[in-house]
C-alpha cells in the first residue's frame, strides 16, 4: 500500500500569502520516500500530484510524474490495469519499483490534500497554491 504522510503540525509560513513548508513523504510498505523526515512545500507538491493522478483517473494519460520541490526526488505512477499502478521511485542511488492499489494511492493524496487545505485555512493562511489544491481536492471527490 502507498500512503501520503503529512504532518500538519509542522506546517509553517514565513508571512501571510507565503509558500507553506512542512513534512511530507510517501510511505510504501517499509519504505519512506524520499525520507520519513522530509520537509518540502506540501501544498504545492500535493497539488502537482493530485493534478497528475486526476489525469490518470480521467483517462487523459496512463502515466504521470510526481515531483518533490526540493531535491532530485520524484516518482512515476503508471497504470498497469484498472486497479493497479506501478510506482517507480527515482533517487540519486537508482530506481525502485512497487505495485500498489491505484485507488488507495489516489484516495491518500486526496485525503492529504484536504487535510492540508483544512489546516492552512484554520491558521488563516491563503494563497493561490492553496486555492488550486482546494479545487483539485474538490474535483477528486466527485
Secondary structure in CASP SS format (residue, H / E / C, confidence):
PFRMAT SS
TARGET T0000
AUTHOR 0000-0000-0000
METHOD secondary structure of the structure
MODEL  1
X C 1.00
X E 1.00
X E 1.00
X E 1.00
X E 1.00
X E 1.00
X E 1.00
X E 1.00
X E 1.00
X E 1.00
X E 1.00
X E 1.00
X E 1.00
X C 1.00
X C 1.00
X C 1.00
X C 1.00
X C 1.00
X C 1.00
X E 1.00
X E 1.00
X E 1.00
X E 1.00
X E 1.00
X E 1.00
X E 1.00
X E 1.00
X E 1.00
X C 1.00
X C 1.00
X E 1.00
X E 1.00
X E 1.00
X C 1.00
X C 1.00
X C 1.00
X C 1.00
X C 1.00
X E 1.00
X E 1.00
X C 1.00
X H 1.00
X H 1.00
X H 1.00
X H 1.00
X H 1.00
X H 1.00
X H 1.00
X H 1.00
X H 1.00
X H 1.00
X H 1.00
X H 1.00
X H 1.00
X H 1.00
X H 1.00
X H 1.00
X C 1.00
X C 1.00
X C 1.00
X C 1.00
X C 1.00
X E 1.00
X E 1.00
X E 1.00
X E 1.00
X E 1.00
X C 1.00
X C 1.00
X C 1.00
X C 1.00
X C 1.00
X C 1.00
X E 1.00
X E 1.00
X E 1.00
X E 1.00
X E 1.00
X E 1.00
X C 1.00
X C 1.00
X C 1.00
X C 1.00
X E 1.00
X E 1.00
X E 1.00
X E 1.00
X E 1.00
X E 1.00
X E 1.00
X E 1.00
X C 1.00
X C 1.00
X E 1.00
X E 1.00
X E 1.00
X E 1.00
X E 1.00
X E 1.00
X E 1.00
X E 1.00
X H 1.00
X H 1.00
X H 1.00
X H 1.00
X H 1.00
X H 1.00
X H 1.00
X H 1.00
X H 1.00
X H 1.00
X H 1.00
X H 1.00
X H 1.00
X H 1.00
X H 1.00
X H 1.00
X H 1.00
X H 1.00
X H 1.00
X H 1.00
X H 1.00
X C 1.00
X C 1.00
X C 1.00
X C 1.00
X C 1.00
X H 1.00
X H 1.00
X H 1.00
X H 1.00
X H 1.00
X H 1.00
X H 1.00
X H 1.00
X H 1.00
X H 1.00
X H 1.00
X H 1.00
X H 1.00
X C 1.00
X C 1.00
END
